Amino acid sequence: MAPTCCNLTLAANSCLRPLPPPNVNTLITLNGQDPIVIGHRGASGERPEHTLAAYELAIEQGADFIEPDLVVTKDGVLIARHENEIAGTTDVADRPEFADRQTTKIIDGAEFTGWFAEDFTLEELKTLRAKERIPNVRPGNTEFDGQFEVPTLAEVIDLVKRVEAETGRVIGIYPETKHPTFLAKEGTFVDGTPINLDTSQLLVDTLIAEGFTDPSRIFIQSFEVQNLIEIQARLDAEGLSDIPLVQLYGDTTAGADLNDAFSFPYDIRYNIAQGNDLAAIYGQDFLDTAENPLSADTLYADLDSPEMLQLLRDKYAEGVGPWKNNILLREALDTPVDGNGDGVAEIFDPAHG
């Protein structure tokens, strides 16, 4: 399910620490400041990802920020999961009481069969237990299968507050809204009724409710464009304009595939298909700056010119998160790896995560 791959983030300077005294072992950024260490999905190499145990271990190992991917429950609570399809990250497929929730959905143009977070209430999800998503790649994590709950965003924030109180360290969070167009506008529950859950608004509301709005401790990221524009407007309305936003970029290489959702911002394709007013959604300046007129074939590569990056900075984004293979190409594996054990090899290079 795309987009899912790891990204490198060029973070806002205001969140970086002062440069320490010279040291041959010091890793510095292009502007001479210390880099921020982000625990992507937690310490996912040592605990099942997107669990409180993985986030806490990442902090213990030195992470300055932890990164939860966010999807939503049927009753509108944001939870941390790699995707809204949860059979790969929980034991839901082994729970007979939920057998009737299995279904097939079209998400960002691709078909998926499984169990989906939005078809479960939070109470139901709390009966499930997390498991390792790619056991063939991270076999050591399987010993923790069945031990941890699926955490809510509020619980992730509470963890950060507790660790800060215990250690005196200041920790940030780097949430990513997953499939916001699908969940708010296009998707349906298992019974066929519209989901209609605005995860972007829920994110802003949760940050405010939890009192976690310090702009030096938050980045909000998304692969889509429209929801970041809308988040910026919502933050502005709440007096929180300084919270930095990061535009994620999928595949911008010459080999980008029009049929792979990792190659294009899904919201643009959706709005084109719906005949929506693009100038009203993105602004005429955005349309004018894109390298090609926006269409169903618009790729991330059409939106990564210096002029577009400057426009994004002016409109809403403090940073961009390019897919690492866009700037650091890797050799393909001789034999692709089936990471999750489903019989289909999906890992084609050493950088795949």
C-alpha positions as CSV (number, residue, x, y, z in Angstrom):
1,M,0.0,0.0,0.0
2,A,1.6,3.3,-1.0
3,P,3.1,5.6,-0.2
4,T,5.0,3.8,2.6
5,C,8.8,4.1,2.0
6,C,11.3,5.9,4.2
7,N,12.0,9.5,3.5
8,L,14.8,11.9,4.3
9,T,13.5,15.2,5.8
10,L,15.1,18.6,5.4
11,A,13.9,19.9,8.8
12,A,13.2,23.5,9.8
13,N,16.2,25.2,11.2
14,S,14.4,26.5,14.3
15,C,14.2,22.9,15.6
16,L,17.9,22.2,15.3
17,R,20.4,22.4,18.2
18,P,23.5,24.7,18.3
19,L,26.7,23.4,16.8
20,P,28.8,21.7,19.5
21,P,32.6,22.2,19.8
22,P,34.6,20.7,16.8
23,N,34.9,16.9,17.0
24,V,36.1,14.6,14.3
25,N,33.1,12.3,15.1
26,T,30.5,15.1,14.9
27,L,27.9,14.6,12.2
28,I,26.8,18.0,10.9
29,T,24.2,19.4,8.5
30,L,24.8,21.5,5.4
31,N,24.2,24.7,7.5
32,G,26.6,23.5,10.2
33,Q,24.1,22.6,12.9
34,D,23.5,19.3,14.6
35,P,21.0,17.0,12.8
36,I,17.8,15.9,14.4
37,V,17.6,12.2,15.1
38,I,14.1,10.9,14.2
39,G,12.9,7.5,15.4
40,H,11.1,6.4,12.3
41,R,8.1,4.3,13.5
42,G,10.0,4.0,16.7
43,A,13.0,1.6,17.2
44,S,11.4,-0.6,14.5
45,G,14.5,-2.7,14.1
46,E,14.2,-3.9,17.7
47,R,10.5,-3.8,18.6
48,P,7.3,-4.1,16.4
49,E,6.9,-0.7,14.8
50,H,4.3,1.9,15.9
51,T,4.0,0.5,19.5
52,L,4.7,2.4,22.6
53,A,7.6,0.0,23.3
54,A,9.2,0.9,20.0
55,Y,8.8,4.6,20.6
56,E,10.2,4.5,24.1
57,L,13.2,2.4,23.0
58,A,13.9,4.9,20.2
59,I,13.9,7.7,22.8
60,E,16.2,5.7,25.1
61,Q,18.6,5.2,22.1
62,G,18.8,9.0,21.6
63,A,16.0,10.0,19.2
64,D,15.0,13.6,19.4
65,F,11.7,13.0,17.7
66,I,9.5,9.9,17.2
67,E,7.4,9.4,14.1
68,P,3.9,7.9,14.2
69,D,2.0,7.2,11.0
70,L,-1.7,8.1,11.7
71,V,-4.9,6.3,10.6
72,V,-8.3,6.5,12.2
73,T,-10.8,4.3,14.0
74,K,-14.5,4.0,13.2
75,D,-15.3,6.3,16.1
76,G,-12.8,9.0,15.0
77,V,-9.7,8.4,17.1
78,L,-6.3,8.7,15.6
79,I,-4.1,5.6,16.1
80,A,-0.5,4.8,15.1
81,R,-0.3,2.2,12.3
82,H,1.9,1.9,9.2
83,E,-1.3,1.6,7.1
84,N,-5.1,1.5,7.7
85,E,-4.9,-2.2,6.5
86,I,-4.0,-3.8,9.8
87,A,-3.7,-7.6,9.1
88,G,0.0,-7.2,8.6
89,T,0.6,-5.4,11.8
90,T,-1.9,-7.0,14.2
91,D,-3.4,-10.4,15.0
92,V,-6.8,-9.4,13.6
93,A,-6.8,-12.2,11.0
94,D,-6.6,-14.7,13.8
95,R,-9.6,-13.3,15.7
96,P,-12.7,-15.2,14.7
97,E,-15.0,-12.6,16.2
98,F,-13.7,-10.2,13.5
99,A,-13.8,-12.5,10.5
100,D,-16.7,-10.7,9.0
101,R,-14.7,-7.4,8.9
102,Q,-12.5,-8.7,6.1
103,T,-13.2,-6.8,2.9
104,T,-11.7,-5.4,-0.3
105,K,-11.1,-1.6,-0.8
106,I,-9.7,0.6,-3.4
107,I,-7.2,2.9,-1.7
108,D,-5.4,5.6,-3.7
109,G,-6.3,3.7,-6.9
110,A,-5.0,0.3,-5.8
111,E,-7.0,-2.7,-4.6
112,F,-6.4,-4.3,-1.1
113,T,-8.1,-7.1,0.7
114,G,-7.8,-7.3,4.5
115,W,-9.0,-5.7,7.7
116,F,-9.0,-1.9,8.0
117,A,-8.7,0.3,11.1
118,E,-11.6,2.5,10.1
119,D,-14.0,-0.5,10.4
120,F,-13.2,-1.0,14.1
121,T,-14.0,1.1,17.2
122,L,-11.1,2.0,19.5
123,E,-12.5,-0.4,22.0
124,E,-12.4,-3.2,19.5
125,L,-8.9,-2.3,18.3
126,K,-7.6,-2.3,21.9
127,T,-8.4,-6.0,22.0
128,L,-5.9,-6.7,19.2
129,R,-2.2,-7.1,19.7
130,A,0.6,-5.8,17.5
131,K,2.9,-8.0,15.5
132,E,6.1,-7.6,13.3
133,R,5.1,-6.3,9.9
134,I,8.1,-7.8,7.9
135,P,9.2,-10.8,9.9
136,N,11.5,-12.1,7.2
137,V,13.5,-8.9,7.5
138,R,13.2,-8.3,11.2
139,P,12.9,-11.9,12.6
140,G,14.1,-10.8,16.1
141,N,11.0,-8.7,16.5
142,T,8.7,-11.7,16.3
143,E,9.4,-12.7,19.9
144,F,7.4,-9.6,20.8
145,D,4.3,-10.5,18.7
146,G,1.2,-10.4,20.8
147,Q,2.7,-8.3,23.6
148,F,1.7,-4.7,22.7
149,E,-1.5,-2.8,22.1
150,V,-2.2,-0.4,19.2
151,P,-1.5,3.0,20.6
152,T,-3.6,6.2,20.0
153,L,-1.9,9.5,19.1
154,A,-2.9,10.8,22.6
155,E,-1.1,7.8,24.2
156,V,2.0,8.5,22.1
157,I,2.0,12.2,23.4
158,D,1.4,11.0,26.9
159,L,4.5,8.7,26.6
160,V,6.6,11.6,25.5
161,K,5.4,13.7,28.4
162,R,6.1,10.9,30.9
163,V,9.6,10.3,29.5
164,E,10.3,14.0,29.6
165,A,9.2,14.2,33.2
166,E,11.5,11.3,34.1
167,T,14.6,12.3,32.2
168,G,14.4,16.1,31.7
169,R,14.9,15.5,27.9
170,V,12.7,17.4,25.4
171,I,11.2,15.0,22.8
172,G,9.2,15.9,19.7
173,I,6.8,14.0,17.5
174,Y,6.7,13.9,13.7
175,P,3.2,12.6,12.8
176,E,2.2,11.6,9.2
177,T,-1.4,11.7,8.0
178,K,-1.9,8.5,5.9
179,H,-4.4,8.5,3.0
180,P,-6.3,11.7,4.1
181,T,-8.2,11.9,0.8
182,F,-9.4,8.3,1.0
183,L,-10.5,8.6,4.6
184,A,-12.2,12.0,4.3
185,K,-13.7,11.9,0.9
186,E,-13.6,8.7,-1.0
187,G,-13.5,5.6,1.2
188,T,-16.3,3.6,2.7
189,F,-16.7,1.5,5.8
190,V,-17.1,-2.3,5.4
191,D,-20.8,-1.8,5.1
192,G,-20.4,0.6,2.2
193,T,-21.3,3.8,4.0
194,P,-18.9,6.8,3.6
195,I,-16.0,7.0,6.1
196,N,-16.0,10.8,6.1
197,L,-13.3,11.2,8.8
198,D,-11.0,14.2,8.4
199,T,-7.8,13.0,9.9
200,S,-6.1,16.4,9.3
201,Q,-8.7,18.1,11.5
202,L,-8.5,15.3,14.1
203,L,-4.8,15.8,14.2
204,V,-5.0,19.5,15.0
205,D,-7.8,18.9,17.5
206,T,-5.7,16.2,19.3
207,L,-2.6,18.4,19.5
208,I,-4.7,21.2,21.0
209,A,-6.5,18.8,23.4
210,E,-3.2,17.3,24.6
211,G,-1.5,20.7,25.0
212,F,1.2,19.7,22.6
213,T,1.5,22.6,20.3
214,D,5.1,23.9,20.8
215,P,6.4,24.4,17.2
216,S,9.9,23.3,18.2
217,R,8.5,19.9,19.1
218,I,6.3,19.0,16.2
219,F,6.5,18.5,12.4
220,I,3.4,17.4,10.5
221,Q,4.1,15.5,7.3
222,S,2.0,14.1,4.4
223,F,2.5,12.8,0.9
224,E,-0.6,14.7,-0.2
225,V,-0.7,18.4,-1.0
226,Q,-4.3,19.5,-0.3
227,N,-4.4,18.2,3.3
228,L,-1.2,20.2,4.2
229,I,-2.7,23.3,2.7
230,E,-5.8,22.7,4.8
231,I,-3.8,21.9,7.9
232,Q,-1.9,25.2,7.5
233,A,-5.3,27.0,7.3
234,R,-6.5,25.3,10.4
235,L,-3.3,26.0,12.3
236,D,-3.6,29.6,11.3
237,A,-7.2,29.8,12.6
238,E,-6.0,28.4,15.9
239,G,-3.1,30.8,16.3
240,L,-0.6,27.9,15.7
241,S,0.9,29.1,12.4
242,D,4.4,28.3,13.5
243,I,3.9,24.6,13.7
244,P,6.1,23.4,10.7
245,L,4.7,21.3,7.9
246,V,6.7,18.9,5.7
247,Q,5.8,18.0,2.1
248,L,6.8,14.4,1.5
249,Y,7.8,13.3,-2.0
250,G,7.6,9.9,-3.5
251,D,9.5,8.6,-6.5
252,T,10.8,11.5,-8.7
253,T,13.3,9.4,-10.6
254,A,13.1,8.7,-14.3
255,G,11.6,5.3,-13.6
256,A,8.6,6.7,-11.8
257,D,5.5,4.6,-12.6
258,L,2.2,6.4,-13.4
259,N,0.3,3.4,-11.9
260,D,2.3,3.4,-8.7
261,A,0.8,5.6,-6.0
262,F,4.3,6.3,-4.7
263,S,4.9,8.3,-7.8
264,F,2.1,10.8,-7.6
265,P,0.1,12.9,-5.0
266,Y,-3.2,11.0,-4.8
267,D,-5.2,14.1,-3.9
268,I,-4.3,15.8,-7.3
269,R,-5.4,12.7,-9.2
270,Y,-8.6,12.5,-7.1
271,N,-9.5,16.1,-7.6
272,I,-8.9,15.9,-11.4
273,A,-11.2,12.8,-11.6
274,Q,-13.9,14.7,-9.6
275,G,-13.7,17.8,-11.8
276,N,-13.0,19.9,-8.7
277,D,-11.8,23.5,-9.0
278,L,-8.0,23.1,-8.8
279,A,-7.3,26.8,-8.5
280,A,-9.6,27.0,-5.5
281,I,-8.0,24.0,-3.8
282,Y,-4.3,24.6,-4.6
283,G,-4.1,28.3,-5.7
284,Q,-3.5,29.6,-9.2
285,D,0.1,30.2,-8.3
286,F,0.5,26.4,-7.6
287,L,-1.0,25.5,-11.0
288,D,1.2,28.1,-12.7
289,T,4.4,26.8,-11.1
290,A,4.0,23.1,-11.7
291,E,6.3,22.0,-14.5
292,N,3.3,20.6,-16.5
293,P,-0.4,21.4,-16.2
294,L,-2.0,19.4,-13.4
295,S,-3.6,16.2,-14.8
296,A,-4.3,12.6,-13.9
297,D,-0.7,12.0,-15.0
298,T,0.9,14.5,-12.6
299,L,3.9,13.0,-10.8
300,Y,5.9,14.2,-7.9
301,A,8.6,14.9,-10.5
302,D,6.4,17.6,-11.9
303,L,6.4,19.3,-8.5
304,D,10.1,19.3,-7.5
305,S,11.5,22.3,-9.4
306,P,13.3,25.0,-7.4
307,E,10.5,27.3,-8.2
308,M,7.9,24.9,-6.8
309,L,9.9,24.3,-3.7
310,Q,10.1,28.0,-3.1
311,L,6.3,28.3,-3.6
312,L,5.6,25.5,-1.2
313,R,7.8,27.3,1.4
314,D,5.8,30.5,0.8
315,K,2.4,28.8,1.0
316,Y,2.7,26.2,3.8
317,A,5.8,24.0,4.0
318,E,8.9,24.5,6.2
319,G,10.5,21.4,4.9
320,V,10.4,18.7,2.3
321,G,10.9,14.9,2.8
322,P,12.2,13.3,-0.4
323,W,12.3,9.6,-0.9
324,K,15.9,8.7,-0.1
325,N,16.3,6.9,-3.4
326,N,15.6,10.2,-5.2
327,I,19.0,11.5,-4.0
328,L,20.9,8.4,-3.0
329,L,20.3,5.6,-5.5
330,R,20.9,2.0,-4.4
331,E,21.9,-1.1,-6.4
332,A,19.0,-3.5,-6.7
333,L,19.1,-6.8,-4.8
334,D,20.1,-9.8,-6.9
335,T,17.1,-11.7,-5.4
336,P,14.1,-9.6,-4.1
337,V,13.0,-10.4,-0.6
338,D,9.6,-11.4,0.6
339,G,9.6,-9.3,3.8
340,N,6.2,-10.0,5.2
341,G,5.9,-13.7,4.3
342,D,2.9,-13.4,2.0
343,G,4.7,-15.2,-0.9
344,V,5.3,-12.0,-2.9
345,A,8.7,-10.4,-2.9
346,E,8.3,-6.7,-2.3
347,I,11.8,-5.6,-1.2
348,F,14.0,-4.9,-4.2
349,D,16.9,-2.8,-2.8
350,P,18.7,-2.5,0.5
351,A,17.1,0.9,1.2
352,H,13.5,-0.4,1.2
353,G,11.8,0.0,4.6
